[in-house]
Amino acid sequence: MLSFLDRLRALREDNDLTQTQVAQVLGTSQTRYARYERGANEMPIHHLLTLCGFYNVSADFLLGVSIDKKRKQGSPDKSYFDLNSKK
């Protein structure tokens, strides 16, 4: 299974984008984005969410948790976020 860094780069290349173009989408510099792709800097969650929307992929896919690329539509299961529930 591909890692986060592999998927991050593959999505950019599959969409024929440069690091500079993706950095512009995130509102950051090309240098900073390149450091995300290399794993030298951790990507902030707000950038992760922006890229999921931009590429129309799920965070699970981008993070390497799932092979299902598509985002699921609809609202999340609220019980999943209930800290008091016992699962």
N, C-alpha and C positions, 0 to 999 in steps of 0.2 A: 504494500500500500504506500502511496506517495505521502511524504511528509508535508507539513504546512508550507515550508520554504519551497519545496518542489511544486506544490500546487499554486502558490502565489506567483512564481515565475511562469509556470505553464499557462495560467490564465492570461497573463499579460501577453505572452508570446502568441498564444492561440488567437488573440484578438488583434494581433499586429500593432501593438502599442509599445511605445518607448517608456523607459522609466520616468522620463520627464513628463510625459502625458499623464501617467498614473499619479505622479506626484502632484500635478496640477489638480486632479480630481480630489485628492486628499487635502490640498491646501498646504503642502509641505515642499521641501526642496528635493531635487533629484538625488542629492547626496544622502539625505535622510532616508528616502525610499530605498535606495540601493543598500543601505545598511539593514533595512528590514528584510530585504530579499536574501542577504547573506547571513542573517541571524545575528549580526553584530549589535543590533538594537531590538528590543521588544516593541512590537506594534501596539499602540494604544487601542483599546476596545472600540473607541469611536471610529478609528480608521478601519478596523476589521468590519464593522457594521456598514460603513460606507462602501467598502469593496464588495461586500455581499450583495448590496443593492445594485451597485454598478454592474457587476458581472451576472446578476440574477442567479446566485448560488446560495445554498444554505451555509451557515457558519460551520455546521458539522462537516460538510464537504470540504470547505476551505481548511479547516483544522485537521483534516485527515481522520475524522471519527467515522465518517460514512462515505460510501461510494455513490450515494444518491445525490446528484448535482443540484436538482431543482429545489427551490424554496417551497415550503408548504404554505398554502394560503389559509387564511382564517386566523382566529385568535388562539393563543396557546391555552393548554389545559391549566386552568388556574390552580388546581390541586397540586400540580407539579411544583409550584412555587410556595406552597404552604409549609413554612418551617416547622409548624407544630405537628404535621402529619407524620405518621410512622410508616416508612416504606422500606 
